[in-house]
Amino acid sequence: MNLRLHDTATRTVREFRPVIPGTVSLYLCGATVQAPPHIGHLRSGVSFDILVRWLRASGEQVTFCRNVTDIDDKILQVAEREDVPWWAVAERNARAFTYAYETLGCLPPDVEPRATGHVPEMIAMMRRLIERGHAYPAEGSVYFDVRSYPGYGELSGQRLEQMRPADDSSGAGKRDARDFALWKAARPGEPSWETPWGAGRPGWHLECSAMAIKYLGESFDVHGGGLDLVFPHHENEIAQSRAAGYEFARYWVHNGLVGVSGEKMSKSLGNSLSIRTMLDQVRPAELRYYLGAAHYRSALEFSSDALSEAAAAYRRIEGFVTRAAEIGAAGGEAVGSPGGGQPASAALPAAFAEALDDDLGVPQALAVVHAEVRNGNNALAAGDREGTAESSAQVRGMLSVLGLDPLSAQWTGAGRDGDLRGVVDALVAVALAQRQAARERKDYRAADAIRDDLRAAGVLIEDTPAGPRWELKR
């Protein structure tokens, strides 16, 4: 494997070398589920999904852990405002995130732990930090002493004396305003768990360290998340984990944020764009293309025009693959395990592999995809079936790594919605047979009426040399 990744901790692109050769452990900070996801969340999901796919295509065995923060101040505030249990807020939004990830073709994590299921691990970590002199109990809470860890601030490039007070606690009994809460003392009416230092609930930062270590070990390969998590969340994770004696993550990888009118997309700003809103404008595969097409570390300024351009670019790729399939030259899905024990990446164009190995350079990789699509279209126009099949196989192999193969089960409906797709296929086939029969008896008025009725129902018909082809209206 020749992968190089930009490590936030060193601010350099480093050669990626797993702790255990051939095995990669990856922890991604998942959702805090106080509200449904917006496309900023989904950009992180798509970016790290591409990383997981590329690692696996390169022959690595990946253990992918993505957490759910299901207890948090914001969740409790929503529950109080709506007068519903806190767990009901967390559950409905966790399901919304799962739906969004699946809809955009993100592979499921190998494990998806929830914070509330790992309080014993958090208690053990707090005890360890207190014994080592890095944490202290105070009035039912437990705080991390930031002055006790000399490296505090290195990830974010800050100096301790320039930092603002921690904003995750009321601060009762704190020795330093910048100390952050590992555990928050119970307040009336809030959920709580018993610990040796009093009843309460976990601090956000402690949750991720405890879950990452439980499932990936004391030393693991990659810790990922959005750029907005560098400080304080990931800074605090490093401090508490290494102060407890663990190496923790070896590479810190962060995706850029999605903005609207120059501001970071967030629920508090009221400028969130939900996945359901986006899917009123484009199909899921087109939205995935849009979110994944820019380099993962770059800022992405949302605009409807850019979304439309991305959808059109994907449709150009899809059009070639579909036409190749219609003449029986679709090619096989190259990403899997080709013969000879070689990783699937060995069957892909060298320029594509080099692009992804260079800090996951998706824009350059997509340039290779589009170049091969042009080759394939030229082969189609020339009636070169063999050339068409070869280009289609290359394109589909590359798209599989990017999660965008139009003929995959994800996008054809043969997966979760396979039964429904089969019913639609059968019904449309009946209508097309009736239309063809009308044309054969030269009843063109009836044939046109069937076509128009299908269009009104959202089914578009295109007559091709291989016969009629249909798709759902976008």
C-alpha positions as CSV (number, residue, x, y, z in Angstrom):
1,M,0.0,0.0,0.0
2,N,1.3,3.4,-1.0
3,L,-1.3,5.6,0.7
4,R,-0.2,9.0,2.0
5,L,-2.6,11.0,4.3
6,H,-2.5,14.5,5.7
7,D,-2.1,14.2,9.4
8,T,-3.5,17.1,11.3
9,A,-1.2,16.4,14.3
10,T,2.0,16.9,12.2
11,R,0.4,19.2,9.5
12,T,2.1,17.1,6.8
13,V,1.2,14.4,4.3
14,R,2.7,11.3,5.8
15,E,3.2,7.8,4.5
16,F,0.5,5.6,6.0
17,R,1.8,2.7,8.0
18,P,-0.8,0.7,10.1
19,V,0.0,-0.5,13.6
20,I,-0.5,-4.1,12.3
21,P,0.5,-4.5,8.7
22,G,-2.5,-5.5,6.5
23,T,-5.0,-4.4,9.2
24,V,-6.4,-0.8,9.5
25,S,-8.3,0.4,12.5
26,L,-10.4,3.6,12.0
27,Y,-12.5,5.6,14.4
28,L,-14.8,8.3,13.1
29,C,-16.6,10.8,15.3
30,G,-20.2,10.2,14.4
31,A,-23.3,12.1,15.1
32,T,-24.5,13.9,18.2
33,V,-28.1,13.1,17.6
34,Q,-30.1,16.2,18.8
35,A,-31.4,16.8,15.2
36,P,-31.6,15.1,11.8
37,P,-28.5,15.3,9.6
38,H,-27.6,18.0,7.2
39,I,-25.3,17.7,4.2
40,G,-22.3,18.9,6.3
41,H,-22.6,15.7,8.3
42,L,-23.0,13.6,5.2
43,R,-19.9,15.1,3.6
44,S,-17.9,13.6,6.5
45,G,-19.7,10.3,6.0
46,V,-19.0,10.2,2.3
47,S,-15.3,11.3,2.6
48,F,-14.5,8.5,5.1
49,D,-16.6,6.0,3.3
50,I,-14.3,6.6,0.2
51,L,-11.2,6.1,2.5
52,V,-12.6,2.8,3.8
53,R,-13.4,1.6,0.3
54,W,-10.0,2.5,-1.0
55,L,-8.2,0.8,2.0
56,R,-10.2,-2.3,1.4
57,A,-9.6,-2.2,-2.4
58,S,-5.9,-1.9,-1.6
59,G,-6.0,-5.2,0.2
60,E,-6.3,-3.9,3.8
61,Q,-8.6,-5.5,6.4
62,V,-10.4,-2.5,7.9
63,T,-12.2,-2.3,11.2
64,F,-14.4,0.8,11.0
65,C,-15.9,2.2,14.2
66,R,-18.3,5.2,14.1
67,N,-19.9,6.3,17.4
68,V,-23.2,7.8,18.2
69,T,-23.3,10.5,21.0
70,D,-26.8,9.8,22.4
71,I,-26.5,11.9,25.6
72,D,-25.6,15.6,25.4
73,D,-26.7,19.0,26.6
74,K,-28.3,19.8,23.3
75,I,-30.3,16.5,23.3
76,L,-31.6,17.3,26.8
77,Q,-32.6,20.8,25.6
78,V,-34.6,19.5,22.7
79,A,-36.3,16.9,24.9
80,E,-37.3,19.6,27.4
81,R,-38.5,21.9,24.7
82,E,-40.6,19.2,23.1
83,D,-41.6,17.6,26.5
84,V,-40.5,14.1,25.4
85,P,-38.0,11.7,26.9
86,W,-34.3,12.4,26.0
87,W,-33.9,8.9,24.7
88,A,-36.7,9.4,22.2
89,V,-35.0,12.5,20.7
90,A,-31.7,10.5,20.5
91,E,-33.4,7.4,18.9
92,R,-35.4,9.2,16.2
93,N,-32.4,11.2,15.1
94,A,-30.0,8.2,15.2
95,R,-32.4,6.5,12.8
96,A,-32.4,9.6,10.6
97,F,-28.6,9.5,10.4
98,T,-28.7,5.8,9.6
99,Y,-31.2,6.4,6.8
100,A,-29.0,9.2,5.4
101,Y,-25.8,7.2,5.4
102,E,-27.6,4.3,3.7
103,T,-29.3,6.5,1.2
104,L,-26.0,8.0,0.1
105,G,-24.4,4.6,-0.2
106,C,-22.1,4.7,2.8
107,L,-20.9,1.3,4.0
108,P,-22.1,0.5,7.5
109,P,-19.4,0.6,10.2
110,D,-18.2,-2.6,11.7
111,V,-19.3,-1.3,15.1
112,E,-21.4,1.7,16.0
113,P,-21.3,2.2,19.8
114,R,-23.4,4.5,21.7
115,A,-22.1,6.6,24.5
116,T,-24.7,5.6,27.1
117,G,-23.7,1.9,26.7
118,H,-20.1,2.6,27.8
119,V,-20.3,4.2,31.2
120,P,-18.2,1.4,32.9
121,E,-15.3,2.1,30.4
122,M,-15.6,5.8,31.2
123,I,-15.4,5.2,34.9
124,A,-12.3,3.0,34.5
125,M,-10.6,5.7,32.5
126,M,-11.5,8.5,35.0
127,R,-10.1,6.3,37.8
128,R,-6.9,5.9,35.9
129,L,-6.5,9.6,35.2
130,I,-7.2,10.5,38.8
131,E,-4.6,8.0,40.1
132,R,-2.1,9.4,37.6
133,G,-2.7,13.0,38.8
134,H,-4.3,14.2,35.6
135,A,-7.9,14.5,36.8
136,Y,-9.7,15.5,40.0
137,P,-13.3,15.2,41.4
138,A,-15.1,18.3,42.5
139,E,-18.7,18.6,43.8
140,G,-19.9,15.5,41.9
141,S,-18.1,16.3,38.6
142,V,-14.7,15.1,37.4
143,Y,-12.4,17.4,35.5
144,F,-9.2,17.0,33.5
145,D,-6.3,19.1,34.6
146,V,-5.1,20.6,31.3
147,R,-1.9,22.0,33.0
148,S,-0.9,18.4,33.9
149,Y,-0.5,17.4,30.3
150,P,2.4,19.4,28.7
151,G,1.3,18.6,25.1
152,Y,-2.1,20.2,25.5
153,G,-2.8,22.4,22.4
154,E,-0.4,20.8,20.0
155,L,-3.1,19.3,17.7
156,S,-4.8,22.7,17.2
157,G,-1.6,24.7,17.3
158,Q,-2.6,26.8,20.4
159,R,-0.9,27.9,23.5
160,L,-2.6,27.2,26.8
161,E,-2.4,30.8,27.9
162,Q,-4.3,31.9,24.8
163,M,-7.2,29.4,25.2
164,R,-10.7,30.4,26.2
165,P,-12.4,28.7,29.2
166,A,-13.9,25.3,28.6
167,D,-17.5,25.7,27.7
168,D,-18.7,22.1,28.5
169,S,-19.4,22.6,32.2
170,S,-20.7,25.1,34.8
171,G,-17.2,25.0,36.4
172,A,-18.2,24.3,40.0
173,G,-15.0,23.4,41.8
174,K,-12.7,23.7,38.9
175,R,-9.1,24.6,39.5
176,D,-8.6,26.2,36.1
177,A,-11.3,27.7,33.8
178,R,-9.8,25.7,30.9
179,D,-10.1,22.3,32.6
180,F,-12.7,20.3,30.9
181,A,-15.4,18.0,32.3
182,L,-14.9,14.2,32.1
183,W,-18.0,13.8,34.1
184,K,-20.9,16.2,34.9
185,A,-22.6,16.1,38.2
186,A,-26.3,15.2,38.1
187,R,-28.8,18.0,37.9
188,P,-32.5,17.7,38.8
189,G,-34.6,16.0,36.2
190,E,-31.7,14.9,34.0
191,P,-30.6,11.3,33.3
192,S,-27.7,10.1,35.5
193,W,-25.4,7.2,36.2
194,E,-23.7,6.3,39.4
195,T,-19.9,6.6,39.8
196,P,-17.5,6.5,42.8
197,W,-17.5,10.3,42.6
198,G,-21.2,10.9,42.4
199,A,-24.2,10.5,40.1
200,G,-24.1,12.3,36.8
201,R,-23.5,11.9,33.1
202,P,-20.5,11.7,30.8
203,G,-18.6,14.6,29.2
204,W,-18.5,14.5,25.4
205,H,-14.8,14.1,25.1
206,L,-14.5,11.2,27.5
207,E,-17.1,9.2,25.6
208,C,-15.0,8.9,22.4
209,S,-11.8,8.0,24.0
210,A,-13.5,5.2,26.0
211,M,-15.3,3.8,23.0
212,A,-12.3,4.0,20.6
213,I,-10.0,2.2,23.0
214,K,-12.6,-0.5,23.8
215,Y,-13.1,-1.4,20.1
216,L,-9.8,-0.5,18.5
217,G,-7.3,-0.9,21.2
218,E,-4.9,1.3,23.1
219,S,-3.1,2.1,19.9
220,F,-5.0,2.4,16.6
221,D,-4.4,3.8,13.2
222,V,-6.8,6.7,12.1
223,H,-9.0,9.0,14.0
224,G,-11.3,11.0,11.7
225,G,-13.9,13.8,11.9
226,G,-14.8,17.2,10.7
227,L,-12.4,20.1,10.9
228,D,-14.6,21.8,13.5
229,L,-13.7,18.9,15.9
230,V,-10.0,19.7,16.1
231,F,-10.6,21.9,19.1
232,P,-11.7,21.3,21.7
233,H,-13.0,17.8,21.1
234,H,-10.0,16.0,19.5
235,E,-7.5,18.1,21.5
236,N,-9.2,16.9,24.6
237,E,-9.4,13.3,23.4
238,I,-5.6,13.2,22.8
239,A,-4.9,14.8,26.2
240,Q,-7.0,12.5,28.3
241,S,-6.0,9.3,26.4
242,R,-2.3,9.9,26.4
243,A,-2.3,11.1,29.9
244,A,-4.0,7.8,30.8
245,G,-1.0,6.0,29.2
246,Y,-2.4,5.1,25.8
247,E,-0.8,5.9,22.5
248,F,-4.3,6.3,21.1
249,A,-4.6,7.4,17.4
250,R,-1.5,7.5,15.2
251,Y,-3.0,9.6,12.4
252,W,-5.6,12.4,12.7
253,V,-7.5,13.1,9.5
254,H,-10.1,15.9,9.2
255,N,-12.5,16.7,6.4
256,G,-13.3,20.3,5.4
257,L,-16.6,21.9,6.2
258,V,-19.7,22.8,4.1
259,G,-20.6,26.4,4.2
260,V,-23.6,28.5,3.1
261,S,-23.1,32.2,2.3
262,G,-19.6,32.1,3.9
263,E,-20.8,30.6,7.2
264,K,-20.2,27.0,8.4
265,M,-23.3,25.0,8.1
266,S,-24.8,24.3,11.5
267,K,-28.2,23.8,13.1
268,S,-27.7,26.8,15.4
269,L,-27.3,29.2,12.4
270,G,-30.5,28.0,10.8
271,N,-28.8,27.4,7.4
272,S,-28.9,23.6,7.5
273,L,-29.7,21.8,4.3
274,S,-31.3,18.4,5.2
275,I,-30.8,15.3,3.1
276,R,-34.5,15.2,2.4
277,T,-34.4,18.8,1.0
278,M,-31.5,17.9,-1.2
279,L,-33.2,14.8,-2.5
280,D,-36.0,16.9,-3.8
281,Q,-33.5,18.4,-6.2
282,V,-31.2,15.5,-7.1
283,R,-31.0,11.7,-6.8
284,P,-29.0,10.1,-4.0
285,A,-26.1,9.1,-6.3
286,E,-25.9,12.6,-7.6
287,L,-25.8,14.1,-4.1
288,R,-23.0,11.6,-3.2
289,Y,-21.1,12.7,-6.2
290,Y,-21.4,16.3,-5.2
291,L,-20.3,15.8,-1.6
292,G,-17.4,13.5,-2.6
293,A,-16.0,15.2,-5.7
294,A,-14.0,18.0,-4.0
295,H,-10.9,17.1,-2.1
296,Y,-11.9,16.0,1.4
297,R,-9.8,18.7,3.1
298,S,-11.2,21.6,1.1
299,A,-14.0,23.9,2.2
300,L,-17.2,23.3,0.2
301,E,-19.4,26.3,-0.4
302,F,-22.9,25.0,-1.2
303,S,-24.7,26.4,-4.2
304,S,-27.6,25.0,-6.2
305,D,-25.7,25.7,-9.4
306,A,-22.7,23.6,-8.2
307,L,-25.1,20.8,-7.2
308,S,-26.7,20.8,-10.6
309,E,-23.3,20.7,-12.3
310,A,-22.3,17.7,-10.2
311,A,-25.5,15.9,-11.0
312,A,-25.0,16.6,-14.7
313,A,-21.4,15.2,-14.5
314,Y,-22.6,12.1,-12.8
315,R,-25.3,11.6,-15.4
316,R,-22.7,11.7,-18.2
317,I,-20.8,8.8,-16.5
318,E,-24.1,7.0,-15.9
319,G,-25.2,7.4,-19.5
320,F,-22.1,5.7,-20.8
321,V,-22.3,2.8,-18.3
322,T,-26.0,2.3,-19.1
323,R,-25.5,2.4,-22.9
324,A,-22.7,-0.1,-22.6
325,A,-24.9,-2.4,-20.6
326,E,-27.6,-2.2,-23.2
327,I,-25.4,-3.7,-25.9
328,G,-24.1,-6.3,-23.5
329,A,-20.7,-4.6,-22.8
330,A,-21.2,-3.5,-19.2
331,G,-18.0,-5.1,-18.0
332,G,-17.6,-6.7,-14.5
333,E,-17.5,-4.8,-11.2
334,A,-13.7,-4.7,-10.9
335,V,-13.4,-4.0,-7.2
336,G,-13.5,-7.2,-5.3
337,S,-10.7,-9.7,-5.3
338,P,-9.2,-10.3,-8.7
339,G,-7.3,-13.5,-9.4
340,G,-3.7,-14.1,-8.3
341,G,-4.3,-12.8,-4.7
342,Q,-3.7,-9.2,-5.8
343,P,-5.7,-6.4,-4.2
344,A,-8.5,-5.0,-6.3
345,S,-6.7,-1.7,-6.8
346,A,-4.2,-3.6,-9.0
347,A,-6.9,-4.0,-11.7
348,L,-7.6,-0.2,-11.8
349,P,-5.8,2.5,-14.0
350,A,-2.5,3.5,-12.4
351,A,-3.4,7.2,-12.6
352,F,-6.6,6.6,-10.6
353,A,-4.7,4.6,-7.9
354,E,-2.0,7.2,-7.7
355,A,-4.6,10.0,-7.2
356,L,-6.2,8.2,-4.3
357,D,-2.9,7.2,-2.8
358,D,-2.0,10.9,-2.7
359,D,-4.0,12.0,0.3
360,L,-7.2,10.6,-1.2
361,G,-7.2,12.9,-4.3
362,V,-10.8,12.3,-5.5
363,P,-10.8,15.3,-8.0
364,Q,-7.8,13.8,-9.8
365,A,-9.3,10.3,-9.6
366,L,-12.6,11.6,-11.1
367,A,-10.6,13.2,-14.0
368,V,-9.4,9.7,-14.8
369,V,-12.9,8.4,-14.7
370,H,-14.2,11.1,-17.1
371,A,-11.3,10.5,-19.5
372,E,-12.2,6.8,-19.6
373,V,-15.8,7.6,-20.2
374,R,-14.8,9.7,-23.2
375,N,-12.8,6.7,-24.5
376,G,-15.8,4.5,-24.0
377,N,-18.1,6.8,-25.8
378,N,-15.8,6.9,-28.7
379,A,-15.7,3.1,-28.8
380,L,-19.5,3.1,-28.6
381,A,-19.8,5.5,-31.6
382,A,-17.3,3.4,-33.6
383,G,-19.2,0.2,-32.8
384,D,-16.2,-1.2,-31.0
385,R,-17.9,-3.7,-28.6
386,E,-14.6,-4.9,-27.1
387,G,-13.3,-1.4,-26.5
388,T,-16.6,-0.4,-25.0
389,A,-16.6,-3.4,-22.6
390,E,-13.0,-2.6,-21.6
391,S,-13.8,1.0,-20.8
392,S,-17.0,0.1,-19.0
393,A,-15.1,-2.4,-16.8
394,Q,-12.5,0.3,-15.9
395,V,-15.1,2.9,-15.3
396,R,-17.2,0.7,-13.1
397,G,-14.2,-0.5,-11.2
398,M,-13.2,3.1,-10.4
399,L,-16.8,4.1,-9.5
400,S,-17.1,1.1,-7.2
401,V,-14.2,2.5,-5.1
402,L,-16.0,5.9,-5.0
403,G,-19.4,4.3,-4.2
404,L,-20.9,5.5,-7.5
405,D,-21.3,2.5,-9.8
406,P,-24.7,3.0,-11.5
407,L,-25.2,-0.7,-11.9
408,S,-24.5,-1.6,-8.3
409,A,-27.3,-2.8,-6.1
410,Q,-27.2,0.4,-4.2
411,W,-28.3,2.5,-7.1
412,T,-30.4,0.0,-9.2
413,G,-32.6,-0.7,-6.2
414,A,-31.7,-4.3,-6.0
415,G,-30.7,-3.9,-2.4
416,R,-32.9,-2.5,0.3
417,D,-35.8,-1.6,-2.1
418,G,-35.3,-4.6,-4.4
419,D,-38.8,-5.9,-4.0
420,L,-40.4,-2.5,-4.8
421,R,-38.1,-2.0,-7.8
422,G,-39.1,-5.4,-9.1
423,V,-42.8,-4.5,-8.9
424,V,-42.1,-1.2,-10.8
425,D,-40.1,-3.0,-13.4
426,A,-42.9,-5.4,-14.0
427,L,-45.6,-2.7,-14.3
428,V,-43.5,-0.5,-16.6
429,A,-42.8,-3.6,-18.7
430,V,-46.5,-4.2,-19.1
431,A,-47.1,-0.6,-20.2
432,L,-44.2,-0.7,-22.6
433,A,-45.5,-4.0,-24.2
434,Q,-48.9,-2.3,-24.7
435,R,-47.2,0.7,-26.2
436,Q,-45.2,-1.5,-28.6
437,A,-48.3,-3.4,-29.6
438,A,-50.1,-0.1,-30.4
439,R,-47.1,1.0,-32.5
440,E,-47.1,-2.3,-34.4
441,R,-50.8,-1.8,-35.4
442,K,-50.0,1.8,-36.3
443,D,-52.2,3.2,-33.5
444,Y,-49.7,6.0,-32.7
445,R,-52.3,8.0,-30.8
446,A,-52.6,5.1,-28.2
447,A,-48.8,4.6,-28.1
448,D,-48.3,8.3,-27.4
449,A,-51.0,8.3,-24.7
450,I,-49.2,5.4,-22.9
451,R,-45.9,7.3,-23.1
452,D,-47.6,10.5,-21.8
453,D,-49.3,8.6,-18.9
454,L,-46.0,7.1,-17.9
455,R,-44.4,10.6,-18.0
456,A,-47.2,12.0,-15.8
457,A,-46.5,9.1,-13.3
458,G,-42.8,10.1,-13.3
459,V,-41.4,7.4,-15.7
460,L,-39.5,8.8,-18.7
461,I,-39.2,6.6,-21.9
462,E,-36.3,6.8,-24.3
463,D,-36.4,4.8,-27.5
464,T,-33.0,3.3,-28.4
465,P,-31.8,0.9,-31.1
466,A,-31.8,-1.8,-28.4
467,G,-35.5,-1.0,-27.5
468,P,-37.2,1.4,-25.1
469,R,-35.3,2.4,-21.9
470,W,-37.0,4.0,-18.9
471,E,-35.9,5.9,-15.9
472,L,-37.6,7.8,-13.1
473,K,-38.0,11.5,-13.5
474,R,-35.3,13.4,-11.6
